[in-house]
């Protein structure tokens, strides 16, 4: 659906809770697969015990990723 040239190498970080009531985990898995297949540089992290949220404890990790460190 997106321009393949724009996706090639695009860094994307996905964090998804398996218990998400808003977006089923299968949607996140399919999104990760589609983006990776299109050439995006996807980091996918699935959290077993969370729903539509992520733990504050990974804020530093995400900030480091955003800053490219």
Secondary structure, DSSP 8 states (H G I E B T S, - for coil): ---HHHHTT-EEEEEEETT-SSS-HHHHHHHHHHHHHTT-EEEEEEETT-SS---GGGHHHHHHHHTT-
